[in-house]
Amino acid sequence: MSEIKILPARLANQIAAGEVVERPASVVKELVENSIDAGATRIDIDIEKGGSKLIRIRDNGKGIIKDELQLALSRHATSKITSLDDLEAIMSLGFRGEALASISSVSRLTLTSRTATQEQAWSAYSEGRDMQVKLQPTAHPIGTSVEVLDLFFNTPARRKFLRTEKTEFTHIEELLKRIALSCFQVTINLRHNGKLVKQYRAAKTDRQIEQRVQSVCGKNFADNMLRVELQHQDLKLYGWITTPLAARSQGDLQYCYVNGRMMRDKLINHAIRQSYEHTLRPDQYAAYVLFIEIDAYQVDVNVHPAKHEVRFHQGRVVHDFIYQALVDALAQSQQLVSQERRESAYATPHPVVDSDEIQPASTSGASATEASLSQNEAQAIQQSPAYPNKAPQPNSGSGWGADSASNSSYNAGSSGQSATKRSAPRPEKSQVTEREAGVYQQLMTVDKADSSQPDLATQSVSHSARIAPSKVASESNTVGTASLALPKSVTQLGKALTVVNERYLLINTNAGCALLSLARAETLKLRGQLSVEQRQLVKQPLLIPLALKVSSDDIEQLKQIQPMLQRFAIQLMFKAGSKVMIMAVPQPLRQHNLQQLFSQLLTQLSRGQAMSFEQLSLWLASQVAEQNKVYTLSEAVQLLSDLEGVSLQGLDLQDTQLIQLVDFSTPIKALLHE
């Protein structure tokens, strides 16, 4: 049996290098990040033969004193953290103290540095089995230079897997593009085989920053980019996204940073992908440069060897924050006309968390993060592919699209929402507009005596028209409906039997069988939930307030009806200029596209007709109700139960457009051959 022995220092470092040093670009990344952490404002990078022959990084940072040069080449030696508390709140790009030791174990590395307090610069290099570090004086300006010669010279197997010189240099060039976008204050010069290839000058003004973005991402990106900026407590998102006009055929312009660190995080990618899902085809890719700033205690960066992934302690908040910021930016650019807003990709109706009451999570590494997401939510993110959703067609049985359709906990804004409901055809925009306009006109002309039961015949007619004419003709020959609805003494509608034509429910009542319009029931249920005559609606703050840009006339109209909106638990905040913030809404409105809803409300108000509380509640219900929905029996039973609950609160259910007794006399006579 072999004896247990401590590995030699060089062998241990070579094993560690297997994780840190994958290719020449990995070396450049580690060394440039060290320069940035040292406060450098200029970094010169010289590459020869794609990095396999030479990698030289020179900066003008604060440098390393002579006494610490030997430590700098040792494993787990760093000046960036000193305690466990520092590890839980990392703001520097490097922190493990492994890079220089790992690189020196697979190359011929020379470290040269001078600080402002030293008159003499010193060089350090390691050699031999135990990697003994030797020092010698040299000439060098203030700053640090790292020279890496003959990468993988002592590990032939690793060197054999290097690609061509052009391919390896392309990886280095792409890496420096990412760094250039995160460090606008740093000048970066890149040379290959003695020729200056790229030069990114330090950018200080907004104009210079945009020029650097254009130099990295191209003119098409710059011509179609939208500025994004949103802050919520200690969470901030800013940067640029592009309109769908600048969609790309590959995901080569997707740059995301968390606290200045380059990131390829699945949760972030999922939020970005969802915000574009209604505007891009499956074969299109969005382009973006986004920066996320978050409290260092709320994110764990020590979860990936190359630090490409992070874990957020409040992943749900971060996901929704990114999603809403991008959707709002796209909507304001008039690119999203009919997108159905979802409050959250993880949304559940209850409980509602006030964003002002969110407490910092326990900073216990990955375990705290896993506790913040359910197993299904985390699994949905992990199974989603790299952006975007190159999923198969909806009838396919595999891929992200199929997974998300079956995973009800991850369907945005759903509460037991099924794939059938999601795939139901939605009405054309023109049809919805005509229906809504017709309903509103009826509301405006209703008599005061009949104001408690406004006529909504337009809705019933539109629903009947969706049923195939052949079916209607067939049913009319066999089953008729009585001219009278259920008696007003009925407080419970009855027992559900079956769903007819996916939009009507056959129920058994004390007065006989009756047919219930589920679309009408949905509207009346929402109307009852939005009724303010008999109870106070509960205000539910939005996780991230929604900003609307409106005209000065619209602001005056909103200010006039603000007391009425407050009765409906809709809280507005007026900002300087032409901006209105939606701070809170009642529960029935949380899952709706609030931006579209308020746009339609302003259109109605512009006609100059006043609205009563009852008219506004019915109008809101007609907007929120999903009129073209198809129902399963379980969904219909749940709706019936909800409607009966509303009726006990005083809502009149005796509506001939809601329920009709079914007359079976004709088919019975036919069966009796009479």
Secondary structure, DSSP 8 states (H G I E B T S, - for coil): --------HHHHHHHHHHHH-SSHHHHHHHHHHHHHHTT-SEEEEEEEGGGTSEEEEEE-S----HHHHHHHTSTT--SS--SHHHHTS--SS--SS-HHHHHHHTSEEEEEEE-TT-SSEEEEEEETTTTEEEEEEE---SEEEEEEESTTTT-HHHHHT---HHHHHHHHHHHHHHHHHH-TTSEEEEEETTEEEEEE----SHHHHHHHHHHHH-HHHHHTEEEEEEEETTEEEEEEEE-GGG-BSSS-SEEEEETTEE---HHHHHHHHHHHTTTS-TT-B--EEEEEE--GGGEE-TTSTTS---EETTHHHHHHHHHHHHHHHHHHTT--SS----S-TT--SSS---GGG-------THHHHHHHS-HHHHHHHHHS-SSS-----TT-SSSHHHHHHH-TTTSTT-SS--HHHHTS----HHHHHHHHHHHHHHHHH--GGGTTS---HHHHHHHHHTS-HHHHHHHHHH-EE-SS---TT--S--EEEEEETTTEEEEEETTEEEEEEHHHHHHHHHHHHT--SSS----EEEEEEEEEE--HHHHHHHHHSHHHHHHTT-EEEEETTTEEEEEEE-GGGTTS-HHHHHHHHHHHHTTT----HHHHHHHHHHHHS-TT----HHHHHHHHHHHHHHHTTT-----TTTEEEEE-HHHHHHHTT-
